[in-house]
Amino acid sequence: AQTVTQSQPEMSVQEAETVTLSCTYDTSESDYYLFWYKQPPSRQMILVIRQEAYKQQNATENRFSVNFQKAAKSFSLKISDSQLGDAAMYFCAYRSAPWGGATNKLIFGTGTLLAVQP
Amino acid sequence: NAGVTQTPKFRILKIGQSMTLQCTQDMNHNYMYWYRQDPGMGLKLIYYSVGAGITDKGEVPNGYNVSRSTTEDFPLRLELAAPSQTSVYFCASSSTSTGTTDTQYFGPGTRLTVL
């Protein structure tokens, strides 16, 4: 069974600085997807970024980028120029590929609570 | 587009009561899911559906039932509520159609307390 581990329960960053959130996962599959979701105090789950395992290039979305190390089974999220609105719980998630049934479910880590200091 | 909507936002139940959590999506997604999030934890899959009339169990289905009579709606039924079902419940949907990204879109959640 696949597992996702986030070893940093809490992180803090100064506004405008850069922070990296860690995520490791365990799987015997070769094809899968990885996601970072943001959960602000409103509890809404918001997709931040996704990475397909077959792609060597790291995904980027504006100030958010990932460092995907497939051999090491590591998937860290880098937030550049941190803003107060980035304060939230961040979840790393894994999804098997291909399509269909329970293989389409997301497996979540326990989350990292990010505080942004003004 | 409202996306995924859930009602109610909050609910307190007494042990043994029943209730239905409503979930509706207006994106014409074929896949829908119910997750629960316990304090300090990630989300765990309760049930999912690959289309109208088709549902299946996830990791933690005990104490719950679902139905999918339409593409848009995927209600979650709690029978005989227990304190262990105190949690935040999220509904999500995704599409497997060609050209989509299969990303799951989440509703705002329902906070349920069983006393």
Chai-1 contact restraints between the chains, C-beta under 6 A:
chainA,res_idxA,chainB,res_idxB,connection_type,confidence,min_distance_angstrom,max_distance_angstrom,comment,restraint_id
A,R43,B,G109,contact,1.0,0.0,6.0,A-B,restraint_1
A,Q44,B,P108,contact,1.0,0.0,6.0,A-B,restraint_2
A,M45,B,F106,contact,1.0,0.0,6.0,A-B,restraint_3
A,L47,B,T103,contact,1.0,0.0,6.0,A-B,restraint_4
A,F91,B,G42,contact,1.0,0.0,6.0,A-B,restraint_5
A,W99,B,T96,contact,1.0,0.0,6.0,A-B,restraint_6
A,K105,B,L45,contact,1.0,0.0,6.0,A-B,restraint_7
A,F108,B,G42,contact,1.0,0.0,6.0,A-B,restraint_8
A,F108,B,L43,contact,1.0,0.0,6.0,A-B,restraint_9
A,G109,B,G42,contact,1.0,0.0,6.0,A-B,restraint_10
A,T110,B,M41,contact,1.0,0.0,6.0,A-B,restraint_11
A,T110,B,G42,contact,1.0,0.0,6.0,A-B,restraint_12
